Amino acid sequence: MDKRITKRQKDLLSIVYKHIIDTGYPPTFEEMRECLGVSSNQSVVDLLSKLEEKSFIKRTESAARSVAILPLGYELLGKPPLAPFLGVTTAGIPIEPIEISGEWQQVSQDAALLREEVFLLKIRGDSMINAGIDDGDVVLVKSEKEFVSGHIVLADIDGEKTVKRFISDDKPPYVYLKPENPKYSVIPATDKMRLVGRVISVLKDGYWKSAK
């Protein structure tokens, strides 16, 4: 795949990055058009399409402010990666997460981790306190498809999200989610449970700590 980039394409990539840093949100088409000094949205669309083809960005056409910079884009700009802040999830009983779509935050993490799809979530609840994840903490989640027993995971249970430790055992209930607080019960796996990602790090008092 051709990874060469034109000056205009790089200009737009820089505009997207700066807008996220300055405002916490990716720019709209109108904002990108104004910053580029072009008269039509089609010019912006064409540039975004080229950036997406070359794996510098990804976007969701059905959503506003949906441009996300991929690892190759950060490498090209020589800038530290940003992770999208997707919302609030629970470390208690599973509840529907509160969406805070669009906010982003700079993440000080190993560059290799940030080559993967990652996002931030704020924790609400106390079921993971013995794992060092407290109410109000922010966690960095890496999207994955395979999980190892003992991983702290973000799970979707019939449309509701929760953070727990994934356990696969040779005795009942065999596969389940385990809270790290004795006042909560384990959650046995069902066909309505889906593991979304693994919790990699926890932001506490302004510092990132590995999730254990």
C-alpha positions as CSV (number, residue, x, y, z in Angstrom):
1,M,0.0,0.0,0.0
2,D,1.3,3.5,-0.9
3,K,2.0,5.3,2.3
4,R,3.2,8.5,0.7
5,I,1.3,11.6,1.7
6,T,0.8,15.0,0.1
7,K,1.3,18.3,1.8
8,R,-2.5,18.9,1.9
9,Q,-3.2,15.5,3.3
10,K,-0.6,16.1,6.1
11,D,-2.0,19.6,6.7
12,L,-5.4,18.1,7.3
13,L,-4.0,15.4,9.6
14,S,-2.2,18.2,11.6
15,I,-5.5,20.1,11.8
16,V,-7.3,17.1,13.2
17,Y,-4.6,16.5,15.8
18,K,-4.4,20.2,16.9
19,H,-8.2,20.5,17.1
20,I,-8.4,17.4,19.4
21,I,-5.6,18.8,21.6
22,D,-7.2,22.3,21.8
23,T,-10.9,21.3,22.3
24,G,-11.0,17.6,23.2
25,Y,-13.0,16.8,20.1
26,P,-12.2,16.0,16.4
27,P,-13.2,18.8,14.1
28,T,-16.4,19.0,12.0
29,F,-16.3,19.1,8.2
30,E,-16.9,22.9,8.4
31,E,-14.1,23.4,10.8
32,M,-11.7,21.3,8.7
33,R,-12.8,23.2,5.5
34,E,-12.2,26.6,7.2
35,C,-8.8,25.6,8.5
36,L,-7.7,24.3,5.1
37,G,-9.1,27.4,3.3
38,V,-11.2,25.5,0.8
39,S,-14.7,26.3,-0.3
40,S,-16.4,22.8,-0.4
41,N,-16.8,19.9,1.9
42,Q,-16.0,17.6,-1.0
43,S,-12.3,18.7,-0.9
44,V,-12.2,17.7,2.7
45,V,-14.0,14.4,2.0
46,D,-11.4,13.6,-0.8
47,L,-8.5,14.3,1.6
48,L,-10.0,12.2,4.4
49,S,-10.6,9.3,2.0
50,K,-6.9,9.3,1.0
51,L,-5.8,9.4,4.6
52,E,-8.1,6.5,5.4
53,E,-6.9,4.5,2.4
54,K,-3.4,4.9,3.7
55,S,-4.3,3.9,7.2
56,F,-3.4,7.3,8.8
57,I,-7.0,7.7,10.1
58,K,-10.3,5.9,10.5
59,R,-13.8,7.4,10.5
60,T,-17.4,6.6,10.8
61,E,-19.4,8.4,8.1
62,S,-22.7,8.1,10.1
63,A,-21.4,10.0,13.1
64,A,-20.2,13.6,13.5
65,R,-16.7,14.3,14.7
66,S,-15.8,10.7,14.0
67,V,-12.2,11.1,12.7
68,A,-9.7,9.0,14.7
69,I,-5.9,9.2,14.1
70,L,-4.3,5.7,13.7
71,P,-0.8,4.8,14.9
72,L,0.7,5.5,11.4
73,G,-0.8,9.0,11.6
74,Y,0.9,9.7,14.9
75,E,4.2,8.4,13.6
76,L,3.9,10.7,10.5
77,L,3.2,13.8,12.7
78,G,5.8,12.8,15.3
79,K,3.1,13.4,18.0
80,P,2.1,11.4,21.1
81,P,-1.0,9.3,20.7
82,L,-4.4,10.2,21.9
83,A,-7.1,7.8,23.1
84,P,-10.8,8.5,22.8
85,F,-12.8,8.9,26.1
86,L,-15.8,6.8,25.3
87,G,-17.8,7.1,28.5
88,V,-18.4,5.8,32.0
89,T,-18.7,2.2,32.9
90,T,-19.2,0.4,36.2
91,A,-17.1,-1.6,38.6
92,G,-20.2,-2.6,40.5
93,I,-23.4,-4.2,39.2
94,P,-23.6,-4.0,35.4
95,I,-25.4,-0.9,34.2
96,E,-25.7,0.9,30.9
97,P,-22.6,3.1,30.4
98,I,-23.1,6.9,30.2
99,E,-21.8,8.0,26.8
100,I,-19.5,11.0,26.7
101,S,-18.8,10.7,23.0
102,G,-15.9,12.6,21.4
103,E,-13.7,13.6,24.3
104,W,-10.0,12.6,23.9
105,Q,-7.0,12.5,26.2
106,Q,-3.3,12.3,25.7
107,V,-2.0,8.9,27.0
108,S,1.5,8.4,28.3
109,Q,1.9,4.7,27.5
110,D,4.3,2.4,25.8
111,A,4.1,3.1,22.0
112,A,3.7,-0.6,21.2
113,L,0.4,-0.7,23.2
114,L,-0.9,2.3,21.4
115,R,-0.5,0.6,18.0
116,E,-3.6,-1.3,19.0
117,E,-7.2,0.0,19.3
118,V,-7.5,1.6,22.7
119,F,-10.0,3.8,24.5
120,L,-10.5,5.3,27.9
121,L,-13.4,4.7,30.4
122,K,-14.2,6.3,33.7
123,I,-15.0,3.8,36.5
124,R,-18.1,4.1,38.7
125,G,-18.4,1.7,41.6
126,D,-16.2,-0.2,44.1
127,S,-16.3,-3.8,43.0
128,M,-12.6,-3.7,41.8
129,I,-11.0,-1.9,44.7
130,N,-8.8,-4.9,45.7
131,A,-7.3,-4.7,42.2
132,G,-6.5,-1.1,42.7
133,I,-9.3,0.3,40.6
134,D,-11.4,2.7,42.6
135,D,-14.5,4.8,42.0
136,G,-13.6,7.7,39.7
137,D,-10.5,6.1,38.2
138,V,-9.9,6.2,34.5
139,V,-8.8,2.9,32.8
140,L,-7.2,2.3,29.4
141,V,-8.9,-0.5,27.6
142,K,-7.4,-2.4,24.6
143,S,-9.9,-4.1,22.3
144,E,-9.1,-7.8,22.0
145,K,-10.7,-11.0,20.8
146,E,-8.8,-13.5,22.9
147,F,-8.6,-13.4,26.7
148,V,-6.5,-15.3,29.4
149,S,-7.9,-16.2,32.8
150,G,-6.9,-13.5,35.2
151,H,-7.2,-10.6,32.8
152,I,-9.2,-7.6,34.0
153,V,-11.8,-7.1,31.3
154,L,-14.5,-4.8,30.1
155,A,-17.5,-7.0,29.6
156,D,-20.9,-6.5,27.8
157,I,-23.7,-8.3,29.5
158,D,-26.9,-8.0,27.4
159,G,-26.0,-4.5,26.4
160,E,-24.7,-3.4,29.8
161,K,-21.0,-2.8,30.6
162,T,-18.9,-3.7,33.6
163,V,-15.3,-4.1,34.5
164,K,-14.3,-7.4,36.3
165,R,-11.6,-10.1,36.3
166,F,-12.2,-12.8,33.8
167,I,-11.8,-16.3,35.2
168,S,-11.8,-19.7,33.3
169,D,-11.6,-22.5,35.8
170,D,-11.9,-26.3,35.9
171,K,-14.6,-26.3,38.5
172,P,-18.1,-24.6,38.6
173,P,-19.0,-22.0,37.6
174,Y,-16.1,-22.7,35.2
175,V,-16.2,-19.4,33.2
176,Y,-17.2,-16.2,35.1
177,L,-16.5,-12.6,35.9
178,K,-15.0,-12.1,39.4
179,P,-15.2,-8.9,41.3
180,E,-12.3,-7.8,43.5
181,N,-14.4,-6.9,46.4
182,P,-15.9,-9.6,48.6
183,K,-19.3,-7.9,49.0
184,Y,-20.0,-8.7,45.3
185,S,-20.9,-12.0,43.8
186,V,-19.3,-13.6,40.8
187,I,-21.1,-13.3,37.4
188,P,-21.3,-16.7,35.6
189,A,-20.8,-16.5,31.8
190,T,-23.9,-16.8,29.6
191,D,-24.6,-16.5,25.9
192,K,-25.5,-12.9,26.5
193,M,-22.0,-12.0,27.8
194,R,-19.3,-10.7,25.5
195,L,-15.8,-9.6,26.5
196,V,-15.0,-6.3,24.8
197,G,-11.5,-5.5,25.8
198,R,-8.7,-5.9,28.4
199,V,-8.0,-3.2,31.0
200,I,-4.3,-2.4,30.5
201,S,-3.7,0.6,32.8
202,V,-5.3,2.7,35.5
203,L,-4.9,6.4,35.8
204,K,-4.6,7.3,39.5
205,D,-3.6,10.7,40.9
206,G,-2.3,11.8,37.5
207,Y,-0.1,8.7,37.0
208,W,-0.6,5.6,34.9
209,K,-0.3,2.2,36.7
210,S,-0.4,-1.2,35.1
211,A,-3.6,-3.2,35.8
212,K,-3.0,-6.4,37.7
